[in-house]
Amino acid sequence: MKILAITSCPNGIAHTYMAAENLQKAGAKLGVELKVETQGSIGVENPFTEQDIREADGIIIAADKTVVKDRFVGKKLLVVGVQDGIRRPEELIQRMIKGDVPVYQAQSKSAEAMTGENKPKQNPIYRHLMNGVSYMVPFIVIGGLLIAIALTMGGVKTPGGLVIPDDSIWKTIESIGSAAFTFMVPILAGFIAMSIADRPGLAPGMVGGFIAANGSFYGSEAGAGFIGGIIAGFLAGYAALAIKRLKVPRSLQPIMPIIVIPVLASLVVGLIFVFVIGAPVADLFEALTAWLAGMQGTSSILLALILGAMISFDMGGPVNKVAFLFGSAMIGEGNYEIMGQIAVAICVPPIAMGLAAMINKRKFTPAEREAGKATFTMGLFGITEGAIPFAAQDPLRVIPSIMVGSMTGSVIAMLGNVGDSVAHGGPIVAVLGAVDQVLMFFLAVIVGAAVSVIMVSLLKKNVAAVTPAVVGEGAEAAEKPAGAEAAPAAAVAADVTKAASAEISNGTTTEASAIRVEKLTDIVTPDLINLNLAGTTQDAVIDEMIAVLERNGAVRADGDFKQAILAREQESSTGIGMNIAIPHGKSDAVLKPSVVFGIQQDGVDWKSLDGSEAKLIFMIAVPRNSKQNAHLKVLQMLSRKLMDDDFREALLAVTTKEEAYQLLDQVH
């Protein structure tokens, strides 16, 4: 019997390879020919050939991220979470041997639903949303930064706003950035729909997203923005999924995924948006515009609060556009103070979220902290859309926080008589001389951003406890309550995905001569092995292992490497269970990438996943400025090998460093 298996987790590191290793071992034990394709962070490894699929008796997918299944039509297909691949590999193979698995058909409902293996505590709405957001982010970054560069280098102040001359190269660059922005909402909607309905949902989602973003379909100048894109994505995805579940004649099955499903689902989402959602949206925003115009002469503070809230509510969407267009109209009437308030409110969300992400490690993942730099930069140029990825991931906490910050900034701008003579916002307009009362303008921005940073820091939960599907090994952790299995192992991987290698060159770290890691012993020497750790507490063992690194010139003695290790442990334990812990940290104190291995025979409480005490401890030290992915490979190698019970027992039984080194030399 021949079985194929795919393993994958959202972060694509440890659990992907743990599941692959255990499935291969179970297949060998049961006498089944089994080939595993891993879809990890470094791409697809050991891919199936057409002959493999043709000869296979069945396919097992142990994954917590979307895996395209089109190539498996007509084959028995079992879909489970990656944790089942780690814990129940023999049971999965036995089910395949017994034939207790449905045949996957293109028009049938999703394999997850057929097998009944959906994880009941996992939030599918959140997973679908995150799939869309992850693909949308690059378009926001491209569009925002290119437009910002064009405005800075080629913008000319006019009563109608910052204008770039048509015959300038900067106009072309702005157009490229604007083109990237036009893809933002369709991409968001398309990949939400694809997460729900696989590939047949992609086209309907993008069509629905385009309609949502273009109000001309339903009589609105602004469109429905990213919120409309989210609605369109879910409408398209579930419409496509419903059509997939229809029973159709066999003659229609081949054209279902390429013609019938995309056309019908696109029609459904398009008509709903144009005739059901769109018209009320257009009427609502016309009424809002008239209401704002009627508020002139009433309470200035109330108007400032309303404008600040509207600008930040949907960040470039229809509510934002109504307030912005109202402010632009007031410039034409000689009233610059309305746009002054709006100019402050426009930049508070991206500046605040950029700052919050960069300074608050417990609330944001490493990827979000990196994205925060681009978001902050967009804020300086008045590009509110830079905050959208953060709002889309956690709307209930982020949107109220940035609304309060923008409202605060808007009120301060009103009290300080801040005026803006061009239809644009952000510090860029102050630098270019379009703002009256510049000091009050910057005070309003600083205070508004500070309020949002404080609020979002108080409201958001620590990343290790709230959204493991984004910050770690993924959705399998969402199955469990806080502190249960999977979350700490996810956190171990979170920073290591960006770790890399560099080596000492005349006493300094150089990226040019990156260490090539083919096996663990490339960065482990006998001197980095301690078989008799004396510490009886986690803190004592950490000190002991860092001392080994210091003695071997891998870490500076006066550095902050321990703080990096402890900060990582505070996010979540690096004890992954089975008597294993993998503490790690990135620090300027690390001079070269290294792994120190230690054994504590009596075990140390490491708050491990399964409650076991840590006996086999691998400490990974990474230079802060590393840019390669050598350590990603180290974690993958360790993940595979440590699943071997015999290997773990052999490690615990070694009596000399040489024996340990020979065993570690097998990790490749």
C-alpha positions as CSV (number, residue, x, y, z in Angstrom):
1,M,0.0,0.0,0.0
2,K,1.3,3.5,-0.9
3,I,0.2,6.6,1.1
4,L,1.1,10.2,0.5
5,A,1.1,12.8,3.3
6,I,1.4,16.6,3.5
7,T,2.3,18.3,6.7
8,S,2.1,22.1,7.2
9,C,1.6,24.6,10.0
10,P,1.1,28.4,9.7
11,N,4.6,29.3,10.7
12,G,6.1,26.4,8.8
13,I,8.8,25.3,11.3
14,A,8.8,22.8,14.1
15,H,5.4,21.2,13.9
16,T,5.5,20.8,10.2
17,Y,8.6,18.6,10.5
18,M,7.6,16.9,13.7
19,A,4.4,15.6,12.0
20,A,6.4,14.5,9.0
21,E,8.9,12.6,11.1
22,N,6.2,10.8,13.1
23,L,4.2,9.8,10.0
24,Q,7.2,8.4,8.3
25,K,8.1,6.4,11.5
26,A,4.5,5.1,11.8
27,G,4.5,4.1,8.1
28,A,7.7,2.1,8.5
29,K,6.3,0.4,11.6
30,L,3.1,-0.6,9.8
31,G,4.8,-1.7,6.6
32,V,3.3,1.0,4.5
33,E,5.1,2.9,1.8
34,L,4.7,6.5,2.8
35,K,6.0,9.7,1.2
36,V,5.7,13.0,3.0
37,E,5.6,16.4,1.3
38,T,6.4,19.3,3.8
39,Q,5.0,22.7,3.1
40,G,7.2,24.7,5.5
41,S,8.5,28.2,5.7
42,I,11.3,27.5,3.2
43,G,8.8,26.2,0.6
44,V,7.7,22.8,-0.5
45,E,10.1,19.9,0.1
46,N,9.9,16.4,-1.2
47,P,7.1,17.3,-3.6
48,F,4.8,14.7,-5.1
49,T,5.1,13.8,-8.7
50,E,2.2,13.0,-11.0
51,Q,3.2,9.3,-10.8
52,D,3.2,9.5,-6.9
53,I,-0.4,10.8,-6.9
54,R,-1.5,8.3,-9.6
55,E,-0.1,5.3,-7.7
56,A,-1.2,6.5,-4.2
57,D,-4.0,4.6,-2.4
58,G,-4.8,7.6,-0.3
59,I,-3.6,11.0,0.9
60,I,-3.3,12.3,4.5
61,I,-3.1,16.1,5.0
62,A,-2.0,17.0,8.5
63,A,-2.1,20.8,8.3
64,D,-3.3,23.9,10.0
65,K,-3.1,26.2,6.9
66,T,-4.8,26.0,3.6
67,V,-3.5,23.2,1.3
68,V,-4.7,23.2,-2.3
69,K,-6.4,19.8,-2.9
70,D,-7.2,20.0,-6.6
71,R,-4.6,17.5,-7.6
72,F,-6.2,14.8,-5.3
73,V,-9.6,14.6,-7.0
74,G,-10.7,11.0,-7.1
75,K,-8.4,10.0,-4.3
76,K,-9.2,9.0,-0.7
77,L,-8.3,12.1,1.3
78,L,-8.1,12.5,5.1
79,V,-7.6,16.0,6.4
80,V,-6.6,16.6,10.1
81,G,-4.7,19.1,12.1
82,V,-0.9,19.0,12.3
83,Q,-1.1,18.0,16.0
84,D,-2.9,14.8,14.9
85,G,0.0,14.1,12.6
86,I,2.4,14.4,15.6
87,R,0.3,12.5,18.2
88,R,-1.8,10.0,16.2
89,P,0.1,9.0,13.1
90,E,-0.5,5.3,13.4
91,E,-4.2,5.9,13.9
92,L,-4.4,8.0,10.7
93,I,-2.6,5.4,8.7
94,Q,-4.8,2.6,10.1
95,R,-7.9,4.6,9.0
96,M,-6.5,4.8,5.5
97,I,-5.7,1.0,5.5
98,K,-9.2,0.2,6.6
99,G,-10.7,2.5,3.9
100,D,-12.5,4.6,6.5
101,V,-11.8,7.7,4.4
102,P,-14.0,9.5,1.8
103,V,-13.0,10.1,-1.8
104,Y,-12.2,13.8,-2.6
105,Q,-14.3,15.2,-5.4
106,A,-13.9,18.7,-6.8
107,Q,-17.6,19.6,-6.3
108,S,-17.9,18.1,-2.9
109,K,-17.7,19.9,0.4
110,S,-14.3,20.5,1.8
111,A,-12.3,17.6,3.0
112,E,-12.2,19.0,6.4
113,A,-16.0,18.9,6.7
114,M,-16.2,15.4,5.1
115,T,-13.9,13.9,7.6
116,G,-15.4,15.6,10.6
117,E,-12.0,16.4,11.7
118,N,-12.5,20.1,12.1
119,K,-11.0,21.5,15.3
120,P,-14.1,22.7,17.2
121,K,-12.3,25.3,19.2
122,Q,-10.4,26.8,16.3
123,N,-11.9,30.1,15.1
124,P,-12.4,29.6,11.3
125,I,-13.5,33.2,10.8
126,Y,-10.3,34.5,12.2
127,R,-8.2,32.0,10.1
128,H,-10.0,33.1,6.9
129,L,-9.5,36.8,7.8
130,M,-5.8,36.3,8.5
131,N,-5.3,34.5,5.2
132,G,-6.6,37.6,3.4
133,V,-4.7,40.1,5.5
134,S,-1.4,38.3,5.0
135,Y,-1.7,38.6,1.2
136,M,-3.0,42.2,1.4
137,V,-0.1,43.7,3.5
138,P,2.6,43.8,0.7
139,F,0.2,45.8,-1.5
140,I,-0.3,48.4,1.3
141,V,3.4,48.7,1.9
142,I,4.2,49.1,-1.8
143,G,1.4,51.6,-2.4
144,G,2.0,53.6,0.7
145,L,5.7,54.0,0.5
146,L,5.8,54.7,-3.2
147,I,3.1,57.4,-2.8
148,A,4.9,58.9,0.2
149,I,8.2,59.1,-1.7
150,A,6.5,60.7,-4.7
151,L,4.7,63.3,-2.6
152,T,7.9,64.1,-0.7
153,M,10.2,64.5,-3.7
154,G,7.8,65.8,-6.3
155,G,4.8,67.3,-4.4
156,V,3.8,70.9,-5.0
157,K,1.5,72.7,-2.5
158,T,-1.8,74.0,-4.1
159,P,-5.2,74.9,-2.6
160,G,-6.5,71.6,-3.8
161,G,-3.8,69.6,-1.9
162,L,-0.3,68.3,-2.7
163,V,-0.1,67.9,-6.4
164,I,2.6,66.2,-8.5
165,P,3.1,67.7,-12.0
166,D,2.0,65.4,-14.7
167,D,5.3,65.6,-16.6
168,S,7.3,64.6,-13.6
169,I,8.9,61.1,-13.0
170,W,7.4,61.4,-9.5
171,K,3.9,61.3,-11.1
172,T,4.8,57.9,-12.6
173,I,6.0,56.6,-9.3
174,E,2.8,57.9,-7.6
175,S,0.8,56.1,-10.3
176,I,2.6,52.8,-9.5
177,G,1.9,53.3,-5.8
178,S,-1.8,54.0,-6.6
179,A,-2.0,50.9,-8.7
180,A,-0.8,48.8,-5.8
181,F,-3.4,50.4,-3.6
182,T,-6.2,49.5,-6.1
183,F,-5.3,45.8,-5.6
184,M,-5.5,46.1,-1.8
185,V,-9.2,45.4,-1.2
186,P,-9.7,42.8,-4.0
187,I,-6.6,40.8,-2.8
188,L,-8.0,40.9,0.8
189,A,-11.4,39.7,-0.3
190,G,-10.0,37.1,-2.8
191,F,-7.8,35.3,-0.3
192,I,-10.4,35.3,2.4
193,A,-12.7,33.6,-0.1
194,M,-9.9,31.2,-1.2
195,S,-9.3,30.2,2.5
196,I,-13.0,29.3,2.7
197,A,-13.6,27.6,-0.6
198,D,-10.1,26.8,-1.9
199,R,-9.2,27.9,-5.4
200,P,-12.8,28.3,-6.8
201,G,-13.3,31.1,-4.3
202,L,-10.4,33.2,-5.4
203,A,-11.9,34.9,-8.5
204,P,-15.4,35.6,-6.9
205,G,-13.7,37.1,-3.9
206,M,-11.5,39.4,-6.0
207,V,-14.5,40.4,-8.1
208,G,-16.5,41.1,-5.0
209,G,-13.6,43.1,-3.5
210,F,-13.3,45.2,-6.6
211,I,-17.0,46.0,-6.5
212,A,-16.8,46.8,-2.8
213,A,-13.9,49.2,-3.4
214,N,-15.5,51.0,-6.3
215,G,-18.6,52.8,-5.2
216,S,-19.5,53.7,-8.8
217,F,-21.3,50.3,-9.0
218,Y,-23.8,51.5,-6.4
219,G,-23.7,55.3,-6.5
220,S,-21.1,56.1,-3.8
221,E,-18.0,58.2,-4.4
222,A,-16.0,56.4,-1.7
223,G,-16.8,52.7,-2.0
224,A,-17.1,50.4,1.0
225,G,-13.3,50.3,1.8
226,F,-11.6,47.4,3.5
227,I,-14.6,46.7,5.7
228,G,-16.6,46.1,2.5
229,G,-13.8,44.0,1.2
230,I,-14.0,41.7,4.3
231,I,-17.8,41.4,3.8
232,A,-17.3,40.6,0.1
233,G,-14.6,38.0,0.8
234,F,-16.8,36.1,3.2
235,L,-19.9,36.4,0.9
236,A,-17.9,35.1,-2.0
237,G,-16.2,32.3,0.0
238,Y,-19.4,30.9,1.5
239,A,-21.3,31.3,-1.8
240,A,-18.6,29.3,-3.6
241,L,-18.6,26.7,-0.8
242,A,-22.4,26.3,-1.0
243,I,-22.2,25.8,-4.8
244,K,-19.4,23.3,-4.4
245,R,-21.7,21.2,-2.2
246,L,-24.4,20.9,-4.8
247,K,-24.8,17.5,-6.3
248,V,-24.5,17.8,-10.0
249,P,-24.3,15.3,-12.9
250,R,-21.0,13.7,-13.5
251,S,-20.8,15.4,-16.9
252,L,-20.7,18.8,-15.1
253,Q,-18.1,17.9,-12.5
254,P,-15.0,18.8,-14.6
255,I,-16.3,22.4,-15.3
256,M,-17.6,23.1,-11.8
257,P,-14.3,24.5,-10.4
258,I,-13.3,26.5,-13.4
259,I,-16.6,27.8,-14.8
260,V,-19.7,27.1,-12.8
261,I,-18.5,28.0,-9.3
262,P,-16.6,31.1,-10.1
263,V,-19.3,32.5,-12.4
264,L,-22.2,31.9,-10.1
265,A,-20.4,33.0,-6.9
266,S,-19.2,36.2,-8.6
267,L,-22.7,36.9,-9.7
268,V,-24.1,36.3,-6.2
269,V,-21.6,38.5,-4.4
270,G,-21.8,41.2,-7.1
271,L,-25.6,41.4,-7.2
272,I,-25.8,41.4,-3.4
273,F,-23.3,44.3,-3.2
274,V,-24.8,46.4,-6.0
275,F,-28.5,46.0,-5.1
276,V,-28.6,45.1,-1.4
277,I,-25.5,46.5,0.4
278,G,-24.3,49.2,-2.0
279,A,-27.4,51.4,-2.4
280,P,-28.0,51.8,1.4
281,V,-24.3,52.5,1.8
282,A,-24.4,55.3,-0.8
283,D,-27.6,56.8,0.8
284,L,-26.0,56.6,4.3
285,F,-22.9,58.5,3.2
286,E,-24.8,61.2,1.4
287,A,-26.8,61.7,4.6
288,L,-23.6,61.9,6.6
289,T,-22.2,64.6,4.3
290,A,-25.3,66.7,4.6
291,W,-25.3,66.2,8.4
292,L,-21.7,67.4,8.7
293,A,-22.4,70.4,6.6
294,G,-25.3,71.3,8.9
295,M,-23.1,71.1,12.0
296,Q,-21.1,74.3,11.1
297,G,-21.7,76.9,13.8
298,T,-22.6,74.3,16.4
299,S,-20.2,72.9,19.1
300,S,-16.7,73.0,17.6
301,I,-15.5,70.3,20.0
302,L,-18.4,68.0,19.0
303,L,-17.6,68.4,15.3
304,A,-13.9,67.8,16.0
305,L,-14.7,64.6,17.9
306,I,-17.0,63.4,15.1
307,L,-14.4,64.1,12.4
308,G,-11.6,62.4,14.3
309,A,-13.8,59.3,14.8
310,M,-14.9,59.1,11.2
311,I,-11.3,59.6,9.8
312,S,-10.0,56.7,11.8
313,F,-13.0,54.3,11.7
314,D,-12.3,52.7,8.4
315,M,-8.9,54.3,7.4
316,G,-9.5,55.3,3.8
317,G,-12.9,53.7,3.5
318,P,-16.3,55.4,2.9
319,V,-16.7,56.9,6.4
320,N,-13.2,58.3,6.2
321,K,-13.8,59.7,2.7
322,V,-17.0,61.5,3.8
323,A,-15.1,63.4,6.5
324,F,-12.2,64.0,4.2
325,L,-14.3,65.4,1.3
326,F,-16.2,67.6,3.8
327,G,-12.8,69.0,5.0
328,S,-11.7,69.5,1.4
329,A,-14.9,71.4,0.6
330,M,-14.3,73.7,3.5
331,I,-10.9,74.7,2.1
332,G,-12.8,76.0,-1.0
333,E,-14.9,78.2,1.3
334,G,-11.8,79.6,3.0
335,N,-12.2,77.5,6.2
336,Y,-8.8,75.8,6.8
337,E,-9.4,74.7,10.4
338,I,-11.7,71.8,9.5
339,M,-8.9,70.3,7.4
340,G,-6.4,71.1,10.2
341,Q,-8.3,68.8,12.5
342,I,-8.6,66.1,9.8
343,A,-4.9,66.4,8.9
344,V,-4.0,65.4,12.5
345,A,-6.6,62.6,12.7
346,I,-5.4,61.2,9.4
347,C,-1.9,60.4,10.6
348,V,-2.6,59.3,14.2
349,P,-3.7,55.7,13.4
350,P,-0.6,54.6,11.4
351,I,1.9,56.5,13.6
352,A,0.3,55.1,16.8
353,M,0.1,51.5,15.5
354,G,3.7,51.7,14.2
355,L,5.0,52.9,17.5
356,A,2.9,50.4,19.5
357,A,4.2,47.5,17.4
358,M,7.8,48.6,17.6
359,I,7.9,49.2,21.3
360,N,5.6,46.6,22.7
361,K,7.1,43.1,22.2
362,R,4.5,41.3,24.3
363,K,1.6,42.5,22.3
364,F,2.9,42.1,18.8
365,T,4.6,39.3,16.9
366,P,8.1,39.8,15.4
367,A,6.5,40.1,11.9
368,E,4.1,42.8,13.2
369,R,6.9,44.7,14.8
370,E,8.8,44.7,11.5
371,A,5.6,45.8,9.7
372,G,5.2,48.6,12.3
373,K,8.2,50.4,10.8
374,A,6.6,50.8,7.4
375,T,3.3,51.7,9.1
376,F,4.9,54.5,11.1
377,T,6.6,55.8,7.9
378,M,3.2,55.9,6.1
379,G,1.8,57.9,9.0
380,L,4.4,60.6,8.5
381,F,3.1,61.0,5.0
382,G,-0.6,61.0,5.9
383,I,-1.4,57.5,4.6
384,T,-4.0,56.2,7.0
385,E,-4.3,52.9,5.2
386,G,-1.0,51.9,6.8
387,A,-2.9,50.9,10.0
388,I,-5.3,48.6,8.2
389,P,-3.4,45.3,8.7
390,F,-3.4,45.9,12.5
391,A,-7.1,46.9,12.5
392,A,-8.1,43.9,10.3
393,Q,-6.3,41.4,12.6
394,D,-7.8,42.7,15.9
395,P,-10.6,45.2,15.0
396,L,-12.4,45.1,18.4
397,R,-9.3,46.4,20.2
398,V,-7.4,48.4,17.5
399,I,-10.2,50.4,16.0
400,P,-11.5,51.9,19.3
401,S,-7.9,52.7,20.3
402,I,-7.1,54.6,17.2
403,M,-10.5,56.3,17.1
404,V,-10.0,57.7,20.6
405,G,-6.5,58.8,19.7
406,S,-7.6,60.6,16.5
407,M,-10.5,62.2,18.3
408,T,-8.1,63.5,21.0
409,G,-5.7,64.9,18.3
410,S,-8.6,66.5,16.4
411,V,-9.9,68.3,19.5
412,I,-6.4,69.6,20.4
413,A,-6.0,70.8,16.8
414,M,-9.3,72.6,17.0
415,L,-8.4,74.3,20.4
416,G,-5.0,75.3,18.9
417,N,-6.6,76.8,15.8
418,V,-4.6,74.5,13.5
419,G,-5.3,75.2,9.9
420,D,-4.4,73.2,6.8
421,S,-4.6,74.8,3.4
422,V,-4.2,71.7,1.3
423,A,-6.3,68.5,1.2
424,H,-3.8,66.2,2.7
425,G,-2.7,65.2,6.2
426,G,0.3,64.1,8.3
427,P,3.5,65.8,9.3
428,I,4.5,66.1,5.6
429,V,2.0,68.9,5.1
430,A,3.5,70.8,8.1
431,V,7.0,70.4,6.7
432,L,5.9,71.7,3.4
433,G,4.5,74.8,5.0
434,A,0.7,74.1,4.4
435,V,-0.2,74.2,8.2
436,D,-0.9,77.1,10.4
437,Q,0.1,76.8,14.1
438,V,2.7,74.1,13.4
439,L,3.7,73.6,17.1
440,M,0.1,72.9,18.0
441,F,-0.2,70.6,15.0
442,F,2.7,68.4,16.2
443,L,1.4,68.5,19.8
444,A,-1.9,67.3,18.6
445,V,-0.3,64.4,16.7
446,I,2.0,63.4,19.5
447,V,-0.8,63.4,22.2
448,G,-3.3,61.7,19.9
449,A,-0.7,58.9,19.0
450,A,0.2,58.5,22.7
451,V,-3.4,58.0,23.7
452,S,-3.8,55.3,21.0
453,V,-0.6,53.6,22.0
454,I,-1.6,53.4,25.6
455,M,-5.1,52.2,24.8
456,V,-4.0,49.5,22.4
457,S,-1.3,48.3,24.8
458,L,-3.9,48.0,27.6
459,L,-6.5,46.3,25.5
460,K,-4.5,43.9,23.4
461,K,-3.5,40.6,25.1
462,N,-0.1,39.2,25.0
463,V,0.6,37.5,21.6
464,A,1.4,34.1,23.2
465,A,-2.0,34.0,24.9
466,V,-4.3,35.4,22.2
467,T,-3.6,34.4,18.6
468,P,-1.2,31.6,18.3
469,A,-2.3,31.0,14.7
470,V,-0.5,34.2,13.8
471,V,2.4,34.3,16.1
472,G,3.5,30.7,16.4
473,E,3.1,27.3,15.1
474,G,-0.4,28.1,14.5
475,A,-3.9,27.1,14.6
476,E,-3.3,23.9,16.4
477,A,-2.5,26.0,19.5
478,A,-5.9,27.6,19.2
479,E,-7.5,24.3,20.0
480,K,-6.3,24.5,23.6
481,P,-7.0,26.8,26.5
482,A,-4.1,29.1,27.5
483,G,-1.2,27.2,28.9
484,A,-2.2,24.0,27.1
485,E,-0.2,22.2,24.4
486,A,1.2,23.8,21.3
487,A,1.4,27.5,22.2
488,P,4.9,27.5,23.8
489,A,6.4,25.5,21.0
490,A,4.9,28.0,18.6
491,A,6.6,30.8,20.5
492,V,9.9,29.0,20.3
493,A,9.7,29.2,16.5
494,A,8.4,32.8,16.3
495,D,11.7,34.6,16.5
496,V,13.9,31.9,15.0
497,T,12.2,32.2,11.6
498,K,14.1,35.4,11.3
499,A,17.3,34.3,12.9
500,A,20.3,33.8,10.8
501,S,24.0,33.2,10.8
502,A,27.1,35.3,10.9
503,E,30.6,34.6,12.0
504,I,33.5,36.4,13.7
505,S,35.9,38.2,11.4
506,N,38.7,40.0,13.2
507,G,36.5,40.4,16.2
508,T,33.5,41.8,14.4
509,T,30.3,40.2,13.1
510,T,30.1,40.1,9.3
511,E,27.2,39.0,7.1
512,A,29.4,38.4,4.1
513,S,30.8,35.2,5.6
514,A,27.6,33.5,6.7
515,I,28.0,30.1,8.3
516,R,26.5,27.4,6.2
517,V,24.6,24.9,8.4
518,E,24.1,21.5,7.0
519,K,24.0,19.7,10.3
520,L,23.8,20.6,14.0
521,T,27.5,20.1,14.6
522,D,28.3,23.0,12.2
523,I,27.5,25.3,15.1
524,V,28.0,22.9,18.1
525,T,31.4,21.9,19.4
526,P,32.3,19.5,22.2
527,D,33.1,22.6,24.3
528,L,29.5,23.7,23.9
529,I,28.2,20.6,25.6
530,N,27.5,20.3,29.3
531,L,26.4,16.8,30.4
532,N,26.0,17.6,34.1
533,L,24.0,20.9,34.5
534,A,24.0,21.7,38.2
535,G,21.2,24.2,38.2
536,T,18.0,23.1,39.8
537,T,15.9,26.1,38.6
538,Q,15.2,27.4,35.1
539,D,17.1,30.7,35.9
540,A,20.1,28.8,37.2
541,V,20.3,26.6,34.2
542,I,20.0,29.6,31.8
543,D,23.0,31.2,33.7
544,E,25.0,28.1,33.5
545,M,24.4,27.6,29.7
546,I,25.2,31.3,29.0
547,A,28.4,30.9,30.9
548,V,29.4,28.1,28.5
549,L,28.7,30.4,25.5
550,E,30.8,33.2,27.1
551,R,33.8,30.9,27.8
552,N,33.8,29.9,24.1
553,G,33.6,33.4,22.8
554,A,30.1,33.1,21.3
555,V,28.6,35.7,23.6
556,R,30.0,38.8,25.3
557,A,30.1,38.5,29.0
558,D,28.9,42.1,29.5
559,G,26.0,41.8,27.1
560,D,22.2,41.5,27.4
561,F,21.8,38.0,26.0
562,K,20.2,36.7,29.2
563,Q,17.6,39.5,29.0
564,A,16.7,38.3,25.5
565,I,16.3,34.8,26.7
566,L,14.1,35.8,29.7
567,A,12.0,38.1,27.5
568,R,11.3,35.2,25.2
569,E,10.3,33.0,28.2
570,Q,8.0,35.6,29.5
571,E,6.0,35.5,26.2
572,S,5.6,31.8,26.6
573,S,7.7,28.8,27.8
574,T,10.1,27.3,25.4
575,G,9.6,23.9,26.9
576,I,8.1,21.9,24.1
577,G,7.4,18.7,26.1
578,M,9.0,15.2,26.0
579,N,11.7,16.5,28.5
580,I,12.9,19.0,25.9
581,A,13.4,22.8,26.1
582,I,14.8,25.1,23.4
583,P,15.4,28.5,24.9
584,H,16.6,31.1,22.4
585,G,17.3,34.7,22.0
586,K,18.6,37.4,19.6
587,S,21.0,40.0,21.0
588,D,23.8,42.3,20.1
589,A,25.9,40.5,22.7
590,V,25.9,37.3,20.5
591,L,29.1,37.3,18.4
592,K,28.4,34.2,16.4
593,P,25.4,31.8,16.0
594,S,25.8,28.9,18.3
595,V,23.9,26.2,20.0
596,V,24.9,25.0,23.5
597,F,23.5,21.6,24.6
598,G,23.0,20.6,28.2
599,I,21.6,17.7,30.2
600,Q,20.0,18.0,33.6
601,Q,19.3,14.4,34.6
602,D,16.9,15.3,37.5
603,G,14.9,17.6,35.3
604,V,14.0,21.3,35.7
605,D,10.6,22.9,35.8
606,W,10.3,24.7,32.4
607,K,6.5,25.1,32.3
608,S,6.6,22.6,29.5
609,L,3.6,21.7,27.3
610,D,3.0,18.2,28.7
611,G,4.1,19.0,32.3
612,S,7.4,17.1,31.9
613,E,10.5,18.6,33.4
614,A,13.2,19.7,30.9
615,K,16.2,17.3,30.8
616,L,17.5,17.9,27.2
617,I,18.1,21.6,26.8
618,F,19.3,23.3,23.6
619,M,20.0,27.0,23.8
620,I,20.2,28.9,20.5
621,A,22.1,32.2,20.4
622,V,21.5,34.4,17.4
623,P,23.2,37.8,16.6
624,R,20.5,40.5,16.5
625,N,21.5,41.7,13.0
626,S,21.5,38.3,11.3
627,K,19.7,38.1,8.0
628,Q,20.1,34.5,6.8
629,N,18.0,31.5,7.7
630,A,20.5,29.0,9.0
631,H,18.9,28.8,12.4
632,L,15.6,28.1,10.8
633,K,17.1,25.0,9.4
634,V,18.6,24.1,12.8
635,L,15.1,24.2,14.4
636,Q,13.7,22.0,11.6
637,M,16.5,19.5,12.0
638,L,16.0,19.4,15.8
639,S,12.3,19.1,15.5
640,R,12.6,16.0,13.3
641,K,15.3,14.2,15.2
642,L,13.9,14.9,18.7
643,M,10.7,13.0,17.7
644,D,12.8,9.8,17.8
645,D,12.3,8.2,21.2
646,D,15.5,6.1,20.8
647,F,17.5,9.3,20.0
648,R,16.2,11.1,23.0
649,E,17.0,8.1,25.3
650,A,20.5,7.7,23.7
651,L,21.2,11.4,24.5
652,L,20.1,11.0,28.1
653,A,22.4,8.0,28.4
654,V,25.6,9.5,27.2
655,T,28.6,9.7,29.6
656,T,31.1,11.7,27.6
657,K,31.0,14.9,25.5
658,E,32.4,12.9,22.6
659,E,29.5,10.4,22.7
660,A,27.0,13.4,22.8
661,Y,28.8,15.1,19.9
662,Q,28.6,11.9,17.8
663,L,24.9,11.7,18.4
664,L,24.3,15.4,17.7
665,D,26.3,14.9,14.4
666,Q,23.3,12.7,13.3
667,V,21.0,15.8,13.4
668,H,20.9,17.0,9.8
